[in-house]
Amino acid sequence: SLRCCVRVAASAARCQVTASGSVAAGSSSSSELEAIRWGSAKLQGAREEMEDEVVLRPDSLLHGFSFAAVLDGHAGFSTVQFLRDELFKECAAALDGGAVLNTKNLEAITDSIRRAFATMDANLSTWLQQMDKEDDSGATATALFLRNDVLVVSHIGDSCLQVISRGGRPQSLTNFHRPYGNNKTSLEEVKRIRAAGGWIRDGRVCGDISVSRAFGDIRFKTRKNEFVSSTPCSFYTQLSIPFVTLFPNNIPAIFNISWSYAGC
């Protein structure tokens, strides 16, 4: 599988990040986004092309909030490529350049990001349909907006965001959008898919895809129904922890990381 990881570290006074260990076949980078230092690492697995991407933007572009996102692609790179170039711009526009984030109004923030994701997916679908060859690619996404004292997170799919306390204990703040399992989120996803006319076979939407929310995947989306949805779960929290980490779907399992779940 393709694996990619970004760690964004934060504290009340200063945010600090360490990149996960890079390997010879992968790539890593570190830099500084204004007051935030960050690092990232990517490793291509057995697939023909790298399908994952990390996006970071400085706080000078978003009213003091830095932006970070992990895009976990499947069935090709096209969707990730489009999101890499357009997701931040669409979110920034919907959030009025970051002004909405500074209101601390959760309803306004959530509505703005939901509109941005919906517009993003509609534009992406049009772009994919115009390709010469049929493109079934899609991507999950976890995006965060970070200031020294505030964290806003929106996600679709099965990427993982964890906060790590000063004692080193990780806690997940995202629930996986998957059509299998007995947890509340999975049961709600199965109910939503069936209500839209879809079905679940072997833990996959229509026996095909193992995530129930993603950008792209246009074969599961019509004007009337969406078996795979691009509607994000979002939350806003005061930041009082030293590290924030973003993972695609496989990393916590690979490193045997345990966590407890927060609400969607």
Backbone torsions as a table, in degrees:
resi	resn	phi	psi	omega
1	SER	NA	164.5	178.7
2	LEU	-92.1	137.4	-174.1
3	ARG	-131.2	137.4	177.0
4	CYS	-148.6	150.1	-174.3
5	CYS	-146.2	138.7	170.8
6	VAL	-131.1	138.5	175.4
7	ARG	-119.4	126.2	176.4
8	VAL	-117.9	115.8	-176.3
9	ALA	-99.1	143.4	-176.7
10	ALA	-144.1	146.3	169.8
11	SER	-139.6	169.7	-177.5
12	ALA	-61.0	-33.3	-178.3
13	ALA	-94.4	-35.1	-175.9
14	ARG	-157.1	145.5	177.9
15	CYS	-100.2	135.9	179.1
16	GLN	-136.6	140.4	-177.7
17	VAL	-130.5	149.7	171.4
18	THR	-122.5	137.5	177.1
19	ALA	-76.1	147.3	173.7
20	SER	-68.2	158.9	-178.4
21	GLY	-57.3	127.5	178.5
22	SER	-87.9	162.8	178.3
23	VAL	-125.6	166.5	-173.1
24	ALA	-59.0	-36.4	-176.4
25	ALA	-84.6	-5.1	-176.8
26	GLY	-107.0	-163.7	177.6
27	SER	-143.4	150.1	178.5
28	SER	-142.1	160.0	178.9
29	SER	-154.8	157.0	174.5
30	SER	-147.3	148.9	-177.7
31	SER	-164.4	-168.0	-179.0
32	GLU	-133.0	124.9	175.0
33	LEU	-100.4	94.1	-177.7
34	GLU	52.4	-114.7	-177.3
35	ALA	-85.1	-1.5	-175.2
36	ILE	-110.3	127.0	172.7
37	ARG	-98.3	140.9	-174.4
38	TRP	-141.0	163.2	174.4
39	GLY	-146.3	156.8	178.3
40	SER	-148.3	157.3	176.9
41	ALA	-146.8	143.0	179.6
42	LYS	-134.8	145.1	178.3
43	LEU	-139.6	122.4	176.1
44	GLN	-81.9	133.5	178.7
45	GLY	-90.0	-137.2	-172.2
46	ALA	-85.0	-7.3	-177.6
47	ARG	-73.2	165.2	-174.7
48	GLU	-69.9	-28.8	-179.8
49	GLU	-140.6	156.7	177.1
50	MET	-71.3	127.2	-176.1
51	GLU	-111.9	4.1	-178.3
52	ASP	-113.1	157.2	180.0
53	GLU	-153.5	152.8	174.6
54	VAL	-115.7	135.0	178.1
55	VAL	-123.6	130.5	175.9
56	LEU	-136.0	138.5	178.5
57	ARG	-135.8	141.5	-175.4
58	PRO	-73.6	160.7	-177.3
59	ASP	-71.0	-14.5	178.6
60	SER	-65.7	-15.5	-178.5
61	LEU	-97.0	-5.1	-170.1
62	LEU	-145.8	50.8	174.1
63	HIS	52.3	41.0	176.4
64	GLY	90.7	-3.0	177.9
65	PHE	-101.6	128.5	171.2
66	SER	-84.7	154.4	-177.1
67	PHE	-121.0	134.8	174.6
68	ALA	-140.3	143.6	179.0
69	ALA	-148.3	143.6	169.8
70	VAL	-111.1	125.4	179.7
71	LEU	-111.1	118.6	-175.8
72	ASP	-111.3	101.2	-173.7
73	GLY	-86.8	163.1	173.7
74	HIS	-149.5	151.1	179.7
75	ALA	60.4	33.7	177.9
76	GLY	121.9	171.2	-174.0
77	PHE	-101.0	-8.9	-171.4
78	SER	-56.7	-47.9	-178.7
79	THR	-62.8	-44.4	178.9
80	VAL	-62.0	-40.8	178.2
81	GLN	-58.5	-45.6	-179.9
82	PHE	-64.7	-44.7	179.8
83	LEU	-64.8	-40.4	179.1
84	ARG	-56.0	-39.9	-175.9
85	ASP	-86.9	-25.0	-168.4
86	GLU	-119.6	-22.9	-171.6
87	LEU	-61.5	-47.6	-179.3
88	PHE	-61.0	-44.1	-178.2
89	LYS	-61.3	-40.8	-179.6
90	GLU	-68.3	-41.5	178.1
91	CYS	-65.1	-43.6	-180.0
92	ALA	-61.3	-40.9	179.3
93	ALA	-66.0	-44.3	-179.1
94	ALA	-66.1	-30.0	-179.5
95	LEU	-92.3	13.7	178.5
96	ASP	54.9	49.2	178.6
97	GLY	67.7	16.0	-178.9
98	GLY	104.7	-10.2	-178.3
99	ALA	-60.5	-37.3	180.0
100	VAL	-64.8	-35.8	178.0
101	LEU	-61.0	-36.7	-178.0
102	ASN	-74.7	-10.8	177.3
103	THR	-73.6	-20.9	-175.6
104	LYS	60.1	20.5	178.2
105	ASN	-91.1	103.0	-173.8
106	LEU	-59.8	-41.0	-178.9
107	GLU	-63.6	-44.1	179.8
108	ALA	-66.0	-41.3	179.2
109	ILE	-63.9	-47.9	-179.0
110	THR	-61.5	-45.0	179.6
111	ASP	-62.4	-40.6	-179.2
112	SER	-64.5	-45.1	-179.5
113	ILE	-69.1	-37.0	177.3
114	ARG	-61.5	-42.0	177.3
115	ARG	-64.0	-41.0	179.6
116	ALA	-62.2	-43.9	179.7
117	PHE	-65.4	-40.2	179.9
118	ALA	-65.2	-44.5	177.8
119	THR	-63.9	-41.7	179.0
120	MET	-59.2	-45.7	-177.7
121	ASP	-68.7	-37.4	177.9
122	ALA	-64.8	-45.1	178.6
123	ASN	-64.7	-40.4	177.9
124	LEU	-62.6	-44.5	-179.3
125	SER	-59.9	-43.3	177.6
126	THR	-60.9	-43.5	-179.7
127	TRP	-63.8	-43.3	-179.7
128	LEU	-66.2	-37.6	-178.9
129	GLN	-69.0	-22.0	-179.0
130	GLN	-86.7	-3.1	-179.8
131	MET	-70.5	152.1	-179.6
132	ASP	-64.3	-39.2	179.1
133	LYS	-107.9	147.6	178.1
134	GLU	-58.8	132.2	-176.9
135	ASP	-123.1	114.9	-179.2
136	ASP	-100.7	15.2	-174.5
137	SER	-68.9	158.3	176.2
138	GLY	-155.1	178.1	179.5
139	ALA	-161.0	138.1	167.0
140	THR	-84.5	163.3	-177.7
141	ALA	-151.7	136.7	168.2
142	THR	-125.0	120.0	-177.4
143	ALA	-119.5	139.7	176.4
144	LEU	-130.5	148.5	176.2
145	PHE	-118.0	118.6	-166.4
146	LEU	-124.7	128.9	169.2
147	ARG	-126.5	168.3	-175.1
148	ASN	-53.1	-34.0	-174.0
149	ASP	-116.2	0.5	-173.1
150	VAL	-137.7	141.5	174.9
151	LEU	-131.6	125.4	174.2
152	VAL	-117.9	128.8	-176.5
153	VAL	-127.5	136.3	171.8
154	SER	-133.0	136.7	-177.2
155	HIS	-150.4	152.1	170.0
156	ILE	-135.2	137.5	176.7
157	GLY	100.8	-147.9	-172.1
158	ASP	-123.0	23.2	168.2
159	SER	-70.9	161.6	-172.6
160	CYS	-125.1	131.3	171.2
161	LEU	-113.8	127.3	178.3
162	GLN	-123.0	145.6	166.6
163	VAL	-105.4	142.8	-178.0
164	ILE	-120.5	120.7	-177.1
165	SER	-72.5	169.2	178.5
166	ARG	-63.0	-21.2	176.4
167	GLY	-83.9	-2.2	176.9
168	GLY	89.4	9.2	-177.9
169	ARG	-90.8	122.2	179.9
170	PRO	-84.0	147.2	174.2
171	GLN	-138.7	127.6	-179.8
172	SER	-80.3	139.1	176.2
173	LEU	-110.6	4.6	178.9
174	THR	-125.2	139.7	174.2
175	ASN	-100.1	141.0	-178.1
176	PHE	-72.2	130.8	173.9
177	HIS	-89.2	90.5	-178.3
178	ARG	-133.3	149.3	-178.1
179	PRO	-89.7	32.0	177.5
180	TYR	-150.6	160.9	-177.5
181	GLY	106.3	165.6	-177.3
182	ASN	-106.8	8.3	178.2
183	ASN	-78.1	164.4	-174.3
184	LYS	-58.5	-44.9	-177.8
185	THR	-62.1	-46.0	-179.2
186	SER	-63.5	-41.7	179.3
187	LEU	-64.3	-38.3	177.2
188	GLU	-67.3	-37.3	178.2
189	GLU	-65.5	-42.9	177.8
190	VAL	-61.1	-43.7	179.0
191	LYS	-61.6	-43.1	-179.4
192	ARG	-63.9	-44.2	-178.6
193	ILE	-63.2	-44.6	-179.8
194	ARG	-66.7	-36.7	177.8
195	ALA	-64.7	-28.1	179.5
196	ALA	-84.3	-2.8	179.3
197	GLY	100.5	4.3	179.5
198	GLY	-90.2	-177.7	178.9
199	TRP	-146.7	164.5	-179.8
200	ILE	-118.5	130.3	174.6
201	ARG	-137.7	125.5	179.9
202	ASP	56.7	37.2	177.3
203	GLY	72.4	20.9	-178.7
204	ARG	-131.2	146.6	177.3
205	VAL	-65.8	118.8	-177.7
206	CYS	54.9	29.5	179.7
207	GLY	69.6	17.7	-170.9
208	ASP	-120.8	-61.3	-169.3
209	ILE	-113.8	141.5	-171.6
210	SER	-94.9	1.9	173.4
211	VAL	-116.7	148.3	-175.8
212	SER	-106.1	-5.1	174.1
213	ARG	-136.5	131.4	-178.3
214	ALA	-170.6	158.2	167.7
215	PHE	-79.5	153.8	178.3
216	GLY	75.5	-139.4	-178.0
217	ASP	49.9	50.9	-169.4
218	ILE	-66.3	-17.0	178.7
219	ARG	-68.7	-15.5	179.1
220	PHE	-102.6	12.0	-175.1
221	LYS	-131.5	129.4	173.8
222	THR	-127.1	176.7	179.2
223	ARG	-64.8	-29.0	-176.7
224	LYS	-92.9	-38.7	-172.4
225	ASN	-136.4	149.5	174.9
226	GLU	-128.1	109.1	173.8
227	PHE	-71.5	-37.4	173.8
228	VAL	-109.5	121.9	-171.4
229	SER	-105.1	150.6	174.9
230	SER	-106.3	12.0	178.8
231	THR	-75.8	122.0	-174.9
232	PRO	-86.7	157.2	162.6
233	CYS	-91.7	134.2	-177.3
234	SER	-132.6	150.6	172.4
235	PHE	-152.2	160.3	-177.3
236	TYR	-127.4	132.8	179.8
237	THR	-146.7	149.7	171.5
238	GLN	-72.4	139.1	-172.8
239	LEU	-97.8	121.6	179.3
240	SER	-139.9	25.4	-178.2
241	ILE	-122.8	156.4	-173.6
242	PRO	-82.4	-24.9	-176.5
243	PHE	-134.5	141.6	169.6
244	VAL	-124.3	130.4	-177.5
245	THR	-124.3	142.2	175.7
246	LEU	-117.7	130.7	179.1
247	PHE	-130.1	146.9	163.5
248	PRO	-73.1	-174.6	-165.5
249	ASN	-67.4	-28.2	-170.8
250	ASN	-92.3	-20.8	-168.7
251	ILE	-60.6	-49.4	-178.7
252	PRO	-58.0	-38.3	179.7
253	ALA	-68.9	-38.5	-178.8
254	ILE	-61.7	-41.5	-177.9
255	PHE	-96.6	11.3	176.4
256	ASN	55.7	43.8	178.6
257	ILE	-85.6	132.2	177.1
258	SER	-104.8	155.8	-178.4
259	TRP	-156.7	169.5	170.6
260	SER	-117.9	152.6	-171.4
261	TYR	-97.8	142.1	171.8
262	ALA	-104.6	168.3	-175.6
263	GLY	-70.3	155.4	179.5
264	CYS	-86.8	NA	NA
